[in-house]
């Protein structure tokens, strides 16, 4: 069998060209379709990520409000702590002087009277009074009363570093007035 083609060559070339063109359009369409599918998938992923970002931003805003509230409460707490420490310090230190006076009166001999007193406070690391340095000027009509006073101070256990100063005696009509100074440290417990 022999094939005889009666169609002109130009027509056959046009047919081949149309087939190539159809194949090129089909291939391009496939590529465009695949690219479009990939683009739609990427667009979907981007939209999901944007939605996630919005949700996270909302959660951050909610958490930020909580963080701000916690920071505000920490500030209030530190203010209250400092006020509490101040009140404790004032409370503890405010009772020091009355206790000191009670302890001093317990050791004071009835024949000795105080003419002047000077005190200096020493504080510990928490700003509480730990010691009171005391300097007294006293009078008495009796040397034995002075000795009893010094002995009572030393025996009490509330005072340390007791130093008796010079005893000056001045005579009046019936009495010999003994003037003396005494330095000591009161231990605050």
N, CA, C and O of each residue as an XYZ file, in Angstrom:
756
protein
N       0.787     -1.163      0.000
C       0.000      0.000      0.000
C       0.848      1.254      0.000
O       1.871      1.410      0.668
N       0.360      2.037     -0.743
C       1.083      3.257     -0.956
C       0.146      4.379     -0.572
O      -1.035      4.384     -0.918
N       0.685      5.294      0.126
C      -0.103      6.465      0.536
C       0.251      7.619     -0.380
O       1.405      7.972     -0.625
N      -0.779      8.138     -0.833
C      -0.561      9.294     -1.680
C      -1.293     10.425     -0.996
O      -2.481     10.343     -0.685
N      -0.561     11.450     -0.781
C      -1.126     12.596     -0.104
C      -1.388     13.648     -1.158
O      -0.485     14.138     -1.837
N      -2.671     13.975     -1.265
C      -3.069     14.929     -2.264
C      -3.142     16.337     -1.684
O      -3.418     17.294     -2.406
N      -2.915     16.453     -0.484
C      -2.983     17.774      0.157
C      -1.667     18.512     -0.116
O      -0.588     17.922     -0.183
N      -1.811     19.816     -0.268
C      -0.586     20.562     -0.507
C       0.293     20.600      0.759
O      -0.206     20.469      1.877
N       1.589     20.778      0.563
C       2.552     20.778      1.651
C       2.279     21.917      2.627
O       2.482     21.735      3.827
N       1.847     23.035      2.184
C       1.567     24.153      3.062
C       0.441     23.819      4.022
O       0.465     24.211      5.189
N      -0.523     23.107      3.532
C      -1.658     22.725      4.371
C      -1.197     21.749      5.451
O      -1.610     21.849      6.607
N      -0.350     20.818      5.070
C       0.157     19.837      6.020
C       1.020     20.563      7.061
O       0.928     20.236      8.244
N       1.820     21.497      6.684
C       2.642     22.242      7.625
C       1.767     23.077      8.565
O       2.056     23.216      9.754
N       0.692     23.627      7.999
C      -0.227     24.395      8.850
C      -0.873     23.489      9.885
O      -1.061     23.887     11.035
N      -1.216     22.259      9.475
C      -1.820     21.297     10.404
C      -0.814     20.936     11.509
O      -1.164     20.872     12.687
N       0.430     20.705     11.105
C       1.463     20.384     12.095
C       1.681     21.580     13.038
O       1.844     21.424     14.248
N       1.678     22.774     12.436
C       1.877     23.978     13.231
C       0.729     24.155     14.229
O       0.952     24.557     15.371
N      -0.494     23.855     13.796
C      -1.664     23.941     14.689
C      -1.528     22.920     15.821
O      -1.859     23.212     16.970
N      -1.043     21.732     15.490
C      -0.876     20.707     16.530
C       0.190     21.163     17.535
O      -0.010     21.027     18.743
N       1.307     21.694     17.060
C       2.335     22.210     17.963
C       1.795     23.348     18.821
O       2.082     23.450     20.014
N       1.002     24.202     18.172
C       0.418     25.329     18.883
C      -0.537     24.837     19.973
O      -0.528     25.341     21.096
N      -1.365     23.838     19.620
C      -2.290     23.260     20.604
C      -1.513     22.615     21.751
O      -1.891     22.742     22.916
N      -0.414     21.916     21.407
C       0.411     21.307     22.451
C       1.043     22.389     23.340
O       1.105     22.228     24.559
N       1.507     23.476     22.744
C       2.115     24.566     23.508
C       1.078     25.204     24.422
O       1.373     25.506     25.578
N      -0.140     25.413     23.908
C      -1.216     25.997     24.731
C      -1.572     25.044     25.861
O      -1.758     25.462     27.004
N      -1.666     23.739     25.527
C      -1.986     22.748     26.556
C      -0.895     22.713     27.621
O      -1.210     22.682     28.811
N       0.371     22.718     27.232
C       1.497     22.702     28.177
C       1.520     23.970     29.030
O       1.720     23.926     30.243
N       1.308     25.101     28.353
C       1.264     26.365     29.081
C       0.105     26.370     30.062
O       0.246     26.835     31.193
N      -1.041     25.854     29.633
C      -2.220     25.786     30.511
C      -1.925     24.922     31.739
O      -2.303     25.264     32.860
N      -1.243     23.796     31.509
C      -0.894     22.904     32.630
C       0.030     23.658     33.598
O      -0.176     23.630     34.811
N       1.047     24.331     33.049
C       1.987     25.070     33.893
C       1.266     26.183     34.650
O       1.485     26.368     35.847
N       0.400     26.926     33.943
C      -0.364     28.002     34.595
C      -1.261     27.411     35.676
O      -1.360     27.974     36.766
N      -1.915     26.292     35.396
C      -2.797     25.641     36.364
C      -2.013     25.186     37.600
O      -2.460     25.386     38.729
N      -0.852     24.580     37.384
C      -0.022     24.135     38.518
C       0.453     25.346     39.320
O       0.430     25.328     40.551
N       0.883     26.398     38.620
C       1.322     27.612     39.298
C       0.171     28.240     40.078
O       0.365     28.707     41.200
N      -1.022     28.256     39.495
C      -2.206     28.798     40.157
C      -2.541     27.983     41.403
O      -2.885     28.551     42.439
N      -2.445     26.665     41.313
C      -2.725     25.804     42.481
C      -1.703     26.102     43.585
O      -2.073     26.244     44.750
N      -0.427     26.195     43.221
C       0.614     26.505     44.214
C       0.372     27.883     44.826
O       0.507     28.059     46.037
N       0.012     28.864     43.987
C      -0.259     30.211     44.476
C      -1.427     30.208     45.454
O      -1.370     30.850     46.503
N      -2.482     29.484     45.106
C      -3.662     29.414     45.995
C      -3.280     28.750     47.319
O      -3.724     29.182     48.383
N      -2.457     27.699     47.252
C      -2.014     27.050     48.495
C      -1.179     28.017     49.341
O      -1.367     28.109     50.554
N      -0.268     28.726     48.701
C       0.572     29.682     49.430
C      -0.286     30.809     50.018
O      -0.069     31.236     51.152
N      -1.253     31.279     49.242
C      -2.160     32.317     49.715
C      -2.959     31.821     50.917
O      -3.190     32.572     51.865
N      -3.375     30.578     50.880
C      -4.106     29.976     52.003
C      -3.214     29.901     53.240
O      -3.653     30.207     54.348
N      -1.955     29.490     53.045
C      -1.016     29.415     54.172
C      -0.771     30.807     54.754
O      -0.731     30.977     55.972
N      -0.605     31.806     53.872
C      -0.382     33.175     54.331
C      -1.595     33.672     55.123
O      -1.442     34.313     56.163
N      -2.803     33.374     54.625
C      -4.012     33.791     55.343
C      -4.110     33.117     56.710
O      -4.500     33.751     57.690
N      -3.757     31.835     56.775
C      -3.767     31.129     58.063
C      -2.746     31.741     59.010
O      -3.028     31.931     60.194
N      -1.547     32.053     58.486
C      -0.518     32.666     59.334
C      -0.933     34.050     59.817
O      -0.673     34.419     60.963
N      -1.583     34.821     58.932
C      -2.081     36.141     59.343
C      -3.147     36.009     60.432
O      -3.171     36.785     61.387
N      -4.034     35.010     60.275
C      -5.048     34.782     61.310
C      -4.386     34.385     62.629
O      -4.804     34.833     63.697
N      -3.352     33.543     62.551
C      -2.619     33.139     63.760
C      -1.935     34.336     64.398
O      -1.935     34.479     65.620
N      -1.349     35.202     63.566
C      -0.697     36.410     64.084
C      -1.701     37.293     64.792
O      -1.404     37.828     65.860
N      -2.892     37.458     64.218
C      -3.927     38.274     64.865
C      -4.343     37.684     66.208
O      -4.518     38.414     67.183
N      -4.502     36.345     66.258
C      -4.864     35.695     67.517
C      -3.771     35.889     68.560
O      -4.048     36.179     69.724
N      -2.514     35.723     68.119
C      -1.400     35.890     69.050
C      -1.292     37.338     69.530
O      -0.972     37.592     70.692
N      -1.560     38.286     68.627
C      -1.553     39.693     69.041
C      -2.615     39.963     70.098
O      -2.370     40.691     71.060
N      -3.798     39.374     69.918
C      -4.865     39.534     70.914
C      -4.457     38.907     72.243
O      -4.694     39.483     73.305
N      -3.841     37.721     72.181
C      -3.389     37.069     73.405
C      -2.286     37.892     74.077
O      -2.240     37.998     75.303
N      -1.401     38.473     73.264
C      -0.338     39.313     73.815
C      -0.946     40.521     74.520
O      -0.491     40.904     75.598
N      -1.964     41.119     73.921
C      -2.624     42.269     74.556
C      -3.233     41.857     75.894
O      -3.121     42.582     76.883
N      -3.883     40.682     75.919
C      -4.478     40.212     77.180
C      -3.391     39.932     78.207
O      -3.512     40.321     79.369
N      -2.330     39.256     77.777
C      -1.235     38.928     78.690
C      -0.520     40.210     79.121
O      -0.098     40.325     80.272
N      -0.381     41.166     78.215
C       0.277     42.427     78.549
C      -0.493     43.157     79.637
O       0.107     43.770     80.520
N      -1.824     43.096     79.581
C      -2.639     43.702     80.640
C      -2.336     43.017     81.968
O      -2.217     43.679     82.999
N      -2.212     41.702     81.942
C      -1.900     40.959     83.165
C      -0.499     41.315     83.656
O      -0.288     41.505     84.854
N       0.451     41.404     82.736
C       1.820     41.765     83.099
C       1.856     43.170     83.693
O       2.530     43.408     84.695
N       1.131     44.095     83.076
C       1.074     45.455     83.604
C       0.471     45.467     85.005
O       0.950     46.183     85.884
N      -0.565     44.685     85.209
C      -1.205     44.601     86.530
C      -0.243     43.996     87.550
O      -0.168     44.462     88.687
N       0.497     42.954     87.145
C       1.480     42.334     88.050
C       2.567     43.339     88.400
O       2.957     43.439     89.563
N       3.061     44.079     87.424
C       4.090     45.092     87.691
C       3.570     46.179     88.621
O       4.285     46.640     89.511
N       2.319     46.585     88.410
C       1.710     47.595     89.280
C       1.591     47.045     90.697
O       1.865     47.750     91.668
N       1.179     45.778     90.812
C       1.044     45.165     92.134
C       2.403     44.998     92.812
O       2.515     45.151     94.028
N       3.445     44.680     92.019
C       4.786     44.591     92.594
C       5.222     45.942     93.142
O       5.831     46.023     94.209
N       4.909     46.994     92.409
C       5.250     48.335     92.866
C       4.506     48.667     94.153
O       5.086     49.202     95.097
N       3.214     48.342     94.180
C       2.418     48.578     95.385
C       2.960     47.741     96.540
O       3.037     48.212     97.675
N       3.336     46.494     96.243
C       3.877     45.612     97.280
C       5.167     46.182     97.858
O       5.345     46.199     99.076
N       6.071     46.651     96.991
C       7.327     47.202     97.497
C       7.077     48.460     98.330
O       7.749     48.681     99.338
N       6.118     49.280     97.913
C       5.770     50.468     98.699
C       5.227     50.061    100.056
O       5.602     50.630    101.081
N       4.341     49.071    100.058
C       3.767     48.608    101.324
C       4.830     47.955    102.205
O       4.814     48.120    103.424
N       5.761     47.207    101.585
C       6.845     46.587    102.358
C       7.691     47.656    103.038
O       8.029     47.528    104.215
N       8.034     48.713    102.300
C       8.855     49.766    102.898
C       8.089     50.477    104.011
O       8.667     50.831    105.038
N       6.797     50.682    103.806
C       5.987     51.300    104.867
C       5.899     50.380    106.079
O       5.953     50.835    107.222
N       5.764     49.083    105.817
C       5.694     48.110    106.911
C       6.986     48.128    107.708
O       6.957     48.129    108.938
N       8.130     48.142    107.012
C       9.416     48.183    107.702
C       9.548     49.459    108.525
O      10.056     49.434    109.646
N       9.088     50.573    107.963
C       9.148     51.834    108.692
C       8.288     51.771    109.949
O       8.711     52.205    111.020
N       7.081     51.227    109.813
C       6.191     51.110    110.972
C       6.808     50.173    112.013
O       6.777     50.466    113.208
N       7.365     49.048    111.563
C       8.010     48.119    112.503
C       9.186     48.796    113.203
O       9.372     48.650    114.411
N       9.966     49.527    112.438
C      11.104     50.218    113.022
C      10.636     51.257    114.031
O      11.185     51.349    115.129
N       9.629     52.035    113.667
C       9.107     53.038    114.594
C       8.515     52.381    115.831
O       8.714     52.847    116.953
N       7.785     51.294    115.614
C       7.167     50.603    116.741
C       8.229     50.036    117.680
O       8.165     50.222    118.895
N       9.197     49.347    117.103
C      10.224     48.729    117.935
C      11.078     49.790    118.608
O      11.393     49.669    119.792
N      11.461     50.836    117.866
C      12.310     51.875    118.435
C      11.548     52.795    119.374
O      12.148     53.416    120.251
N      10.236     52.892    119.204
C       9.480     53.781    120.079
C       9.374     53.232    121.494
O       9.187     53.999    122.439
N       9.489     51.935    121.653
C       9.397     51.337    122.983
C      10.753     51.243    123.668
O      10.827     50.861    124.836
N      11.814     51.580    122.969
C      13.162     51.437    123.536
C      13.363     52.388    124.710
O      13.835     51.979    125.771
N      13.010     53.642    124.524
C      13.273     54.631    125.560
C      12.473     54.365    126.835
O      13.045     54.437    127.922
N      11.173     54.061    126.752
C      10.450     53.726    127.994
C      11.032     52.507    128.711
O      11.122     52.495    129.938
N      11.430     51.475    127.947
C      12.034     50.298    128.579
C      13.341     50.682    129.261
O      13.632     50.226    130.367
N      14.119     51.519    128.596
C      15.371     51.972    129.180
C      15.116     52.712    130.491
O      15.793     52.469    131.489
N      14.151     53.602    130.484
C      13.857     54.371    131.695
C      13.391     53.466    132.834
O      13.770     53.683    133.985
N      12.577     52.460    132.532
C      12.125     51.520    133.552
C      13.319     50.771    134.126
O      13.448     50.634    135.342
N      14.199     50.284    133.238
C      15.383     49.548    133.708
C      16.319     50.447    134.506
O      16.921     49.996    135.480
N      16.452     51.712    134.110
C      17.307     52.636    134.852
C      16.731     52.916    136.233
O      17.468     52.972    137.218
N      15.426     53.091    136.304
C      14.796     53.353    137.605
C      14.886     52.152    138.535
O      14.922     52.319    139.754
N      14.921     50.944    137.980
C      15.071     49.748    138.811
C      16.424     49.709    139.516
O      16.513     49.216    140.641
N      17.467     50.214    138.885
C      18.809     50.151    139.478
C      19.166     51.414    140.248
O      20.168     51.433    140.962
N      18.370     52.464    140.119
C      18.667     53.740    140.778
C      18.432     53.614    142.278
O      17.353     53.219    142.719
N      19.441     53.951    143.044
C      19.323     53.926    144.509
C      18.425     55.079    144.946
O      18.397     56.124    144.296
N      17.704     54.897    146.026
C      16.751     55.926    146.466
C      17.443     57.182    146.962
O      16.809     58.235    147.039
N      18.708     57.108    147.298
C      19.442     58.271    147.781
C      20.286     58.930    146.692
O      21.144     59.763    146.983
N      20.037     58.551    145.429
C      20.740     59.141    144.285
C      19.680     59.752    143.369
O      18.646     59.135    143.110
N      19.938     60.952    142.885
C      19.041     61.548    141.910
C      19.837     62.052    140.706
O      20.984     62.484    140.813
N      19.178     61.975    139.577
C      19.808     62.331    138.296
C      19.556     63.803    138.028
O      18.415     64.262    138.089
N      20.610     64.543    137.733
C      20.453     65.966    137.417
C      20.440     66.212    135.913
O      19.800     67.151    135.440
N      21.145     65.369    135.162
C      21.092     65.493    133.702
C      21.438     64.142    133.078
O      22.132     63.312    133.666
N      20.928     63.962    131.874
C      21.166     62.695    131.175
C      21.341     62.997    129.687
O      20.599     63.791    129.111
N      22.325     62.356    129.084
C      22.558     62.490    127.644
C      22.604     61.071    127.078
O      23.288     60.203    127.621
N      21.862     60.835    125.967
C      21.820     59.498    125.362
C      22.165     59.594    123.885
O      21.892     60.591    123.217
N      22.777     58.518    123.399
C      23.097     58.391    121.974
C      22.721     56.976    121.548
O      23.088     56.001    122.202
N      21.993     56.879    120.455
C      21.532     55.575    119.968
C      22.518     54.993    118.964
O      23.096     55.718    118.154
N      22.703     53.673    119.025
C      23.473     52.946    118.016
C      22.531     51.935    117.368
O      21.838     51.189    118.061
N      22.511     51.916    116.027
C      21.568     51.098    115.271
C      22.264     49.887    114.666
O      23.460     49.920    114.377
N      21.489     48.810    114.478
C      22.021     47.632    113.790
C      21.754     47.756    112.296
O      21.284     48.796    111.834
N      22.049     46.702    111.536
C      21.893     46.754    110.071
C      20.442     46.904    109.628
O      20.193     47.336    108.503
N      19.479     46.560    110.478
C      18.057     46.715    110.141
C      17.492     48.034    110.630
O      16.282     48.254    110.585
N      18.366     48.908    111.095
C      18.002     50.234    111.592
C      17.160     50.168    112.859
O      16.325     51.038    113.107
N      17.386     49.132    113.656
C      16.775     49.041    114.965
C      17.824     49.461    115.992
O      19.021     49.255    115.791
N      17.366     50.048    117.084
C      18.293     50.465    118.130
C      18.868     49.219    118.781
O      18.122     48.357    119.247
N      20.197     49.119    118.816
C      20.828     47.971    119.454
C      21.470     48.354    120.791
O      21.525     47.535    121.709
N      21.956     49.596    120.902
C      22.566     50.078    122.138
C      22.189     51.531    122.358
O      21.933     52.276    121.413
N      22.161     51.917    123.630
C      22.019     53.325    123.987
C      23.217     53.675    124.864
O      23.408     53.102    125.936
N      24.012     54.615    124.393
C      25.119     55.110    125.210
C      24.547     56.191    126.113
O      23.915     57.139    125.646
N      24.778     56.034    127.430
C      24.163     56.906    128.427
C      25.259     57.612    129.214
O      26.247     57.005    129.628
N      25.057     58.894    129.404
C      25.955     59.681    130.242
C      25.086     60.425    131.254
O      24.254     61.249    130.876
N      25.284     60.129    132.554
C      24.461     60.709    133.615
C      25.304     61.629    134.490
O      26.480     61.366    134.742
N      24.697     62.688    134.937
C      25.242     63.514    136.016
C      24.280     63.341    137.176
O      23.073     63.532    137.026
N      24.820     62.977    138.343
C      23.970     62.635    139.477
C      24.466     63.332    140.746
O      25.591     63.823    140.828
N      23.568     63.344    141.722
C      23.894     63.864    143.046
C      23.477     62.840    144.087
O      22.578     62.029    143.864
N      24.153     62.896    145.230
C      23.799     62.039    146.349
C      24.360     62.660    147.618
O      25.306     63.447    147.572
N      23.771     62.299    148.749
C      24.295     62.747    150.026
C      25.138     61.665    150.686
O      25.616     61.846    151.806
N      25.321     60.540    149.998
C      25.954     59.397    150.645
C      26.842     58.648    149.637
O      26.413     58.387    148.513
N      28.046     58.311    150.025
C      28.952     57.543    149.152
C      28.478     56.109    149.013
O      28.695     55.487    147.973
N      27.844     55.577    150.027
C      27.337     54.202    149.978
C      26.204     54.099    148.955
O      26.084     53.084    148.270
N      25.377     55.130    148.847
C      24.303     55.143    147.847
C      24.899     55.107    146.437
O      24.359     54.451    145.546
N      26.009     55.812    146.243
C      26.680     55.802    144.935
C      27.203     54.397    144.642
O      27.045     53.888    143.532
N      27.825     53.776    145.642
C      28.352     52.420    145.456
C      27.224     51.438    145.161
O      27.368     50.572    144.298
N      26.100     51.565    145.872
C      24.939     50.695    145.614
C      24.408     50.900    144.193
O      24.052     49.941    143.509
N      24.360     52.155    143.761
C      23.878     52.480    142.416
C      24.757     51.806    141.352
O      24.240     51.172    140.432
N      26.074     51.942    141.477
C      27.004     51.338    140.515
C      26.902     49.818    140.575
O      26.921     49.149    139.541
N      26.793     49.277    141.776
C      26.665     47.825    141.930
C      25.379     47.309    141.293
O      25.390     46.284    140.612
N      24.271     48.017    141.513
C      22.987     47.626    140.907
C      23.060     47.646    139.374
O      22.518     46.765    138.707
N      23.729     48.651    138.835
C      23.874     48.757    137.376
C      24.633     47.546    136.837
O      24.220     46.935    135.851
N      25.729     47.207    137.481
C      26.560     46.102    137.003
C      25.872     44.757    137.148
O      26.052     43.879    136.303
N      25.080     44.576    138.211
C      24.394     43.311    138.453
C      23.173     43.113    137.549
O      22.747     41.980    137.321
N      22.625     44.184    137.048
C      21.358     44.078    136.295
C      21.490     43.281    135.004
O      20.527     42.641    134.582
N      22.648     43.301    134.373
C      22.829     42.598    133.104
C      22.288     43.384    131.913
O      22.422     42.941    130.772
N      21.691     44.522    132.156
C      21.139     45.348    131.076
C      22.114     46.444    130.649
O      21.918     47.100    129.625
N      23.151     46.631    131.436
C      24.126     47.684    131.163
C      25.510     47.067    131.060
O      25.795     46.045    131.685
N      26.364     47.694    130.271
C      27.751     47.261    130.162
C      28.633     48.496    130.054
O      28.138     49.614    129.917
N      29.935     48.287    130.116
C      30.917     49.377    130.017
C      30.611     50.503    131.011
O      30.605     51.676    130.637
N      30.358     50.147    132.275
C      30.025     51.133    133.306
C      31.315     51.808    133.768
O      32.269     51.139    134.167
N      31.332     53.147    133.710
C      32.495     53.926    134.137
C      32.016     55.053    135.059
O      31.243     55.924    134.661
N      32.497     55.005    136.287
C      32.165     56.043    137.272
C      33.200     57.151    137.146
O      34.407     56.906    137.149
N      32.699     58.373    137.038
C      33.598     59.524    136.925
C      34.040     60.004    138.295
O      33.864     59.319    139.302
N      34.603     61.164    138.310
C      35.097     61.776    139.540
C      33.934     62.161    140.445
O      32.907     62.649    139.973
N      34.096     61.941    141.743
C      33.083     62.336    142.726
C      33.567     63.634    143.375
O      34.612     63.667    144.024
N      32.798     64.684    143.190
C      33.101     65.986    143.791
C      32.212     66.176    145.017
O      31.008     65.925    144.952
N      32.773     66.604    146.098
C      32.016     66.787    147.339
C      31.992     68.281    147.659
O      33.026     68.946    147.716
N      30.781     68.778    147.863
C      30.627     70.164    148.323
C      29.833     70.117    149.626
O      28.848     69.388    149.747
N      30.281     70.909    150.590
C      29.656     70.868    151.913
C      28.698     72.030    152.051
O      28.999     73.162    151.674
N      27.547     71.724    152.596
C      26.607     72.778    152.974
C      26.338     72.613    154.464
O      27.061     71.870    155.128
N      25.327     73.276    155.013
C      25.095     73.308    156.461
C      25.172     71.935    157.113
O      26.035     71.703    157.959
N      24.302     71.041    156.742
C      24.222     69.753    157.415
C      24.692     68.598    156.552
O      24.969     67.517    157.072
N      24.788     68.803    155.239
C      25.031     67.698    154.326
C      26.291     67.912    153.503
O      26.763     69.028    153.286
N      26.805     66.773    153.061
C      27.902     66.789    152.096
C      27.311     66.303    150.772
O      26.949     65.133    150.645
N      27.213     67.201    149.785
C      26.614     66.874    148.480
C      27.687     66.256    147.595
O      28.723     66.866    147.330
N      27.419     65.032    147.143
C      28.353     64.311    146.274
C      27.836     64.424    144.842
O      26.735     63.955    144.552
N      28.594     65.026    143.955
C      28.242     65.170    142.547
C      29.186     64.273    141.756
O      30.401     64.298    141.950
N      28.597     63.474    140.854
C      29.431     62.545    140.081
C      28.801     62.312    138.707
O      27.626     62.603    138.483
N      29.611     61.785    137.803
C      29.151     61.404    136.475
C      29.358     59.914    136.285
O      30.274     59.314    136.847
N      28.489     59.334    135.481
C      28.616     57.911    135.201
C      28.270     57.687    133.725
O      27.272     58.208    133.227
N      29.098     56.915    133.040
C      28.868     56.584    131.633
C      28.644     55.084    131.545
O      29.291     54.312    132.253
N      27.729     54.667    130.674
C      27.436     53.237    130.503
C      26.750     53.029    129.163
O      26.388     53.985    128.478
N      26.582     51.786    128.807
C      25.886     51.417    127.576
C      24.728     50.505    127.953
O      24.908     49.490    128.626
N      23.521     50.893    127.501
C      22.322     50.093    127.754
C      22.139     49.135    126.580
O      22.181     49.541    125.419
N      21.936     47.864    126.897
C      21.775     46.847    125.872
C      20.284     46.666    125.583
O      19.515     46.281    126.463
N      19.892     46.942    124.362
C      18.499     46.802    123.953
C      18.287     45.355    123.523
O      19.025     44.839    122.683
N      17.288     44.706    124.091
C      17.027     43.293    123.732
C      15.684     43.172    123.073
O      15.277     42.072    122.697
